[in-house]
Structures are given as C-alpha cells and as structure tokens.
C-alpha cells in the first residue's frame, strides 16, 4: 500500500515536471541556438544541422519571444551575442553537453573509459606524449586519444574532456589550472657548438643561425622579441630558418642546424638527456604558462578524473 508520504512525494515530482514543461522552451530551439551562438552565423548553424538559414532564424525568433529578450545583435553580415544571449549560451552549452555525455555513457558504457585530451603541437609533442607510458602503466584499462589543436575552441562540442594550453589562463567557459611557468631559453645540439662562433651572451647570437617559430600568433615571443629584450642586435633577414611548427623548430635544433628558442618545461628533459644544451643562462618570458583546462561545470567520468589528477601530479 502506498504511504501518505510517498503519495505526497509523487505529487511534488509531478508538479515539478509540469513546471519544467512551462518554463523550458522547446528543446529544438535550444539546440539550434547553441549552434548559432557557437558559429555566430545562422548560415553555418543551418549547414551543421542540415536545415535552412530561414529555419534557424525562425527558431531563434521563437526562442527570443519565449525568453522575451533579444539574443543576437544583427550587424552587417555578422552576428553578435547580446548580454542575454551570452548568459543563455553558457548555460545551454554546458547543459546540452552534460546531457550528451551522460547519454553517450548510457549507450556505450565503455565510452567513459576513453579520455580525449587536446593539446598544442608543442605541449603534445614534448611534454604529454613522453609521459603517456607512465599513465598507461598506472591505468591500463583507460584509452587515451590525443588531438592536436592550437585553438581550444568549444571543447564540449568537439568531445574533448581535458585540454593542455599555453597562455595566460584566460579562456571563457574554461576552468584553467596552471601547471608550470614557461620561459624562453636558447637551445641547440651539443655538436652544433663545436664548429660555431663563440656563444657567451645574447649579443653573440647575431653570428648564429637562428631557428624561428614564424607566424603572426608567435611574433610576441620570437627571436626578434627575445633579442630586443636584451638589447642584442637582430640578425639580417636570410640568416635564420623559419618554421610554422614548433616541433620542426626543435627537430632542426637537435639536428645541429642552429639555435632555437626552447620553452622551459617542454625542453627540460631533452636537456637532461643531452639531446639539447642551453649555452646561455639568459632567459625571458611573458608571464605565460602551461595550463590544464576543462569545460566549466562539465561532469567528469572516473577515467577523466584519474587523468586530470595524474596530469597535476606530473606537473608537480
């Protein structure tokens, strides 16, 4: 026989569900809003969801009517989230992501045993990958998938559980934990110094082949920045070799092709192993560091939590 307390509890749950039905907008409009907010484009959202731009626009108007607030500023050939839109995006993105994660684990229980980690080329190549055997030995039942991307983007949408990023720790929608500081130091192969000009201070680098990480995004920390910070002359154009990938910069350095700017924390083990040497004591940084990042309020599976804690231990 159902007790009076159970009847009251059931009645309360029914009332809550009825309230949710009236308080929540149609789920489809939320899915479409999430895509439009992420792309800041009705056209791209429509292409992703395989519906027309007009259908996206209708759903957004319906959602705006429901919440009685403008969610987008319609600019000339561009969209911009309003304050209300920004607030709603954060909640909708996290909530839909959580639902998707839980559903995936219910459909495939083994999904919770896979950890997807994203990292920049430099961090993935020189810090994370060499350490993975230690994690595999400690947690042999967990599958790790590493995806290399320099822009964290929307981790939840990309299915990424944990990210490793370089910067100042300020990424909207992400919780960032600083793992270690980064300074730029000149490094080269031991055999490079045998036949190279003297290298006793920053000013001597003017006579060496400098291996540079090219590109506008890297200019704030390239050789010109580093040499200027010490008042040292910058070599003529054509004296160095430029790459658009940090892995190639360090590979060229280990091959004895010149002097590279190494990021402390990433090249430390290569120096300890004798693959590289740091001929100068001079180092310089911008206060940046390597961070562990996770989507704000994202649920973590047991395997993801284990990998999260292991990364913190490795950084210590």
C-alpha positions, 0 to 999 in steps of 0.5 A: 500500500502506498504511504501518505508520504510517498503519495505526497512525494509523487505529487511534488515530482509531478508538479515539478515536471509540469513546471519544467514543461512551462518554463523550458522552451522547446528543446529544438530551439535550444539546440539550434541556438547553441549552434548559432551562438557557437558559429555566430552565423545562422548560415553555418548553424543551418549547414551543421544541422542540415536545415535552412538559414530561414529555419534557424532564424525562425527558431531563434525568433521563437526562442527570443519571444519565449525568453522575451529578450533579444539574443543576437545583435544583427550587424552587417553580415555578422552576428553578435551575442547580446548580454542575454544571449551570452548568459543563455549560451553558457548555460545551454552549452554546458547543459546540452553537453552534460546531457550528451555525455551522460547519454553517450555513457548510457549507450556505450558504457565503455565510452567513459573509459576513453579520455580525449585530451587536446593539446598544442603541437608543442605541449603534445609533442614534448611534454604529454606524449613522453609521459603517456607510458607512465599513465598507461602503466598506472591505468591500463584499462583507460584509452587515451586519444590525443588531438592536436589543436592550437585553438581550444575552441568549444571543447564540449562540442568537439568531445574533448574532456581535458585540454593542455594550453599555453597562455595566460589562463584566460579562456571563457567557459574554461576552468584553467589550472596552471601547471608550470611557468614557461620561459624562453631559453636558447637551445641547440645540439651539443655538436652544433657548438663545436664548429660555431662562433663563440656563444657567451651572451645574447649579443653573440647570437647575431653570428648564429643561425637562428631557428624561428617559430614564424607566424603572426600568433608567435611574433610576441615571443620570437627571436626578434622579441627575445633579442630586443629584450636584451638589447642584442642586435637582430640578425639580417633577414636570410640568416635564420630558418623559419618554421610554422611548427614548433616541433620542426623548430626543435627537430632542426635544433637537435639536428645541429642546424642552429639555435632555437628558442626552447620553452622551459618545461617542454625542453627540460628533459631533452636537456637532461638527456643531452639531446639539447644544451642551453649555452646561455643562462639568459632567459625571458618570458611573458608571464605565460604558462602551461595550463590544464583546462576543462569545460566549466561545470562539465561532469567528469567520468572516473577515467577523466578524473584519474587523468586530470589528477595524474596530469597535476601530479606530473606537473608537480 
